[in-house]
Amino acid sequence: MTSPPHPEAAYEVLSRGVADGVVPGGVAVVVDASGPGTVAVAGVRREGGPSVTADTRYDVASLTKVMATLPSVLRLVADGRLDLDEPLAAHFSNAGWFQTPSLGDATSRQLLAHTSGISNWTPLFAQVSTRATALANVLQARVEAPGRARYTDLGFMLLGALVERLAKCRLDQFARKAVFEPLGLFDTRFGPVQGVPVAATEECGWRGRLLEGEVHDENASVWEGVAGHAGLFSTAHDVAAYASAWLRLDDRLGPATLLRETWGLASEGEGGVRRGLGWLLAHPGVFSGAASSGFGHTGFTGTSLWIDPSAGRASVLLTNRVHPHRSRGGGIAELRRRFHGAAHGWAS
């Protein structure tokens, strides 16, 4: 059941979330056929610190997967440099070496759909200290259930490394040249971020400092802040502009047929979770609430994006719900549901 979209009501959800202490601050914007609307702001960048402004950069966490890694992969596919159905061993000969089943048999399509069978997460930051050893570690990840849908950061770490192998440059460099600059996303980049307004994340016990402009994700920090699963910083306006490119099937992202393929059903997991290639699809229980169409993603730091091509509308919510500690943001799921629901006119 839907009602007329109500951006003002969505922005009020953010303001109420700040007032109730769910998040210290945030930015939000709703996108329609005419482009991104006015960016709404609320709260502060850090406790006792300056107010959030429209140009505040947020650590978007796992939105990195769909804003940097996915479009980089699509660009390589569109240019004929990558076949989504080639095994990983075609590019990393030691992937899954001496293991059965072997990670080397997994394809980029499976990594995008989270069906490679490797685990969600491992504490790389407690085991290794360089990008090279981080990659070596992940290339030996055990495959437990190939074909089974299970969300995994490790798969996108491998996709980021694959982009680097084929592009012969780091992911941040390729994404900037192939994605961000062509789309005019000049406030979107991997960290560290300095000299601009940036929202603080956590007081990190491991690193012993408050993180401001430095990637929150511990494993991404081992990848020098540039990883396929996390590390990107952006503004609400840039995320909205990126969403607009998907709404209009911008050919700078790739051919329309390829873009549409990413939001077709690629896997189904426990609890009815439906995924495309990189994207989370509409299903009962999805973070965006009662969405019946469209696709999106969330980030651990408190970010979320939903795009609905059938309605020509998208919604962006960026917060730092992990500030000053990750245990703070227990209400982020409800905040997301209410925000995206109001933005798209879905019944709660």
N, C-alpha and C positions, 0 to 999 in steps of 0.2 A: 504494500500500500504506500502511495506517495502523496505528497502535498507540494505546493509550490516551494522551490528552493528559497532559503532565507539566509543570505550571507550575514546580515546583521545579527540574527539569532545565533549563528555559528560563532561570530566574534564575541558575543556575550558569553558563550560557553567557555571560551578561553579566559575572559576576564574573571568569571566566577571561579574557574579553576585556580587562578592566581590568588584571588581573595580567600579561598578556602585552604590555601597552602598545599594544593596538590602538586603544583610546580612553582618555582620561584619567578618564572617569566616565560614569555613565548611570543611568537609571531605567527600570523595566519593570513591566508589569502585564498579567495575562491576565484576560479577561472571559468569563463564561459566563452561563447563563440567570439566575443569581441576582444578576448585576451584577459590577462590577469587584472583583477580588481585592485582596490586600495589595500595595501598591507596594513593589517591591524596589529597593534603591539600592546603588551601588558607586562607589568612587573619589572624585575631587575635582572641584570646579567649575572650577578652573583650577590649573595647575601650581604647587605650593607653597602652595595656598590651602585654604579650608575644604572639608570633606567634603560630598558631595551629600546632600541630604535629600529627603524625599518631596514637599516643596513647592517644589523648585527649578524655576524656569522655564527652558525651553529655546527657542531660536530654532528653530522647526520647519520653516523654509525652505519647500519646495514642498508640504508638508502644508497650507499656506495655500490652495492651489488647491482642495482637497477639504473643508477645514474652514471656510473663510470664503467664497470666491468661489462654489463650486458650490452650497452651500445658500442663498446669497443669490439666485443666479439662480433656483433652484427655488422660492423664496418668491415672487419676482416672477411666475413662470409660474403658480403656484398661485393668486395673487391676480388673474390676468388682465391683468397689466401688461406681460407679455413673451411673444411667440410665438417659440419656438426656431427656427422656419423662416423668419422674416423676415430679409431681407438687412441687413447692418450699415449700409448706406447709408440705411436708414429712420430711423436714429437719429444717424448721423454722415454728413452729406451730402457731405463732402469725403474720405471714406474711399477710398483707391485712386484719387484724382483723376487723370485723364488717363493711366491705365494699363490695359493689356489683357494678361492677365486682371486684373480689379480686385478688391482687397480688399473693396470696397463690396458685392460680390456674395456674400461669405461670410456664413454664418448663424451664430447662436449655437450651434446643434447641431454645426456643423463645428468651431467653435472649441473646444467641449467635447471633441470626439472627436479633436482634433489632425489634422483633414483639410482645413484652410483653404488649405494650400499655402504659408504664410509660413515664414520661417526660424525655427530654434530660438532664436537668441540674436543680439544685437548689443550692442556696448559703449556703451550709451546714456550711462553715467556719464562716458565720455571725450569725449562729443559735446555734451551738453546739461546744464543745471543746474537746471531747474525742472520741476514736474509738467506744466505746460502744454506746454512744448516736448518733453518726453518723449512725451506723448500724440500731439502733432502728428507727431513722428518715426515712431511706430509706425503711425499711421493711413496713412502713405505707404509702409509696408513692401511690398516686391515679392512678388507671388504667383508662385511658380515651378512648382508642380505641384498645382493644385486637385484635391482628392479623394484625393490621396496621403497616407497616414498618416505623419506625422512630428512627433514630440514638440516642442512649442514653448512657451517662456515667453511669447513675444510675444502669443500668442492669449489667454492668461489675463490679461495686462495689459489687453487690450482688453475682456475680459469684466468685469474690475473697473471699468473706466471706464464701461462700459455700465450696470452697476448704479448707479454714481454719477449718470449722466445720468437714469435713470428714477426713482431714489429721491430725487433732488435733495439728496443729502448725501454725505459721503465714505463710502467703503467701510467704514472702521472703525466709523463711527457706525451705519450700516445693519446691519452684521453683529452688532454688540452688541445692538441693539434687536430684530432679527428672528430671530437665531440663538442667540447666546451666553446672553443673559439668560433667554429662555424655557426653555432647556435646563439652566440652572443652572451654566453654565461661567464662573464668576466669576473664575477665574485665567487666563482666555484673553483676550488682547488684543494689538493691534498695539503695537509699540514707539514711543518708547523706554520701557524698563521700569526703574524705580528703586525703591529702598526695600524690595526683596524679594530672596530668594536667586535668583541667576541664573547660569547656566553661561556662561563665557566662550567666545567662538569664536576668531577669528583676530587675530593681530598684523597689522593691515592696513597694507601699505606705502603704499597710496594715501592713506588717511586719517591715517596716522602715529600710530596708537594701538591698544591692545588693545580689542577690541570686547566689551563687557559690557552687555547690555541694549539694544544698538543693532544694528539689522539687519545681518546678515553680507552678504547679497546686494547687490552694488554697484549694480545697476540699481534695486533697490527703494529704495536710499538716495536716489536722484534723485526718487523719488515720495514723498519725505518719510517713508519707512518704511512707507507704506500703499499696497500694490500688489496686484493680483489674483493675482500668481504667488508672492509671498514677503512676509515682514514680520511674520508672526504669532508670538507667544510663547505657550507653554502649559505645563501640568504633565501628568505621566503620568495622573494621576487624571482631569483634564478631558478629555484625548484619549480615555481609556477610556469616560468617560461619554458622549462624542459617539458612539463606536462602539456603545455600548449602544442609543442612540437609533435607529441604523440597524438593529440586530438586531431591534428590536421594531417597526420601521416607524412610528416616532413621527410622528403627524400634524402636529406642530409643524414638522417638516422639509418636509412636503408630503403630498399624497395617496399612499397606498401604491402605486397604479399608476404614478405618476410616479417614486417612489423606485426601484421595481423596474426601470423603464426605464433608469435610469442604470447598472445593472450587466448589462444586456443587451449583446450584441456590437454595437459601433458602427463599429469599424474594425480592420483587421489590417495590420501593418507588417512590415518586414524582420525576419527571424529568428523569425517566428511570433508576434511581439508582438501581443497582443489588448487592445483598450481598449473601455470603455464610454463613458459621458458623464462625463468627469472622472476616472473610476477606471481603474486598471490591472487587468486580469482575469487569472485563472489561465491559465497556459500553460507549456510546457516552457521553463525558463530564467528564470522569474519570480523576483524577489528573495527571495520567501518559501520557495523550495525546491520540494518536490514537491506543492504545493497542486493539488488537482484541482477545487476550487470556491472561490468567494469573490472578493473584490476588495480593493484596497488602494492604497497610494502610498508613495513615499519622499521624503526631503528631503536636499538636498546636505550639510547640516551633520551628518548622521548619524542621522536620524530615520526611522522606518517604522511603518506601521500596516497590519494585515491583518484583514479582517472576513469571516467565513464564515457567512452566515445559515442555510445548510442544516444546519450543526452547532451553531448558536447560540453561537458562540465568536468572540472577537476577541483580538488581541495587539498590544501597544504597546511600542515600543522607542525611547527618546529618548537620544541621546548627542551629545557635541560633538566628533566625530571630527576636525574641522578645527582644533582647538586644539593647540598654538599656531599651526600652519600647516596648510594644506589638504593638503599632501603626506603628512601623518602617517597618515591613515586608510586605508591600502591594504588592510587586512583587513576593512573594513566589510561587503563583500559576503558573505564567509563567515560573519561574525558574525550578520548578518541571517538568512541561510539556516538556520543552526543554531538560532538563537533561535526564529524563527517555526515551524520544523519541530518543535521540542520542545514548544512551546506548544500546537500543534494535533495532535500525534501523527502527523506525516507522516514517512515513511521518508526518510532523508537520501540 
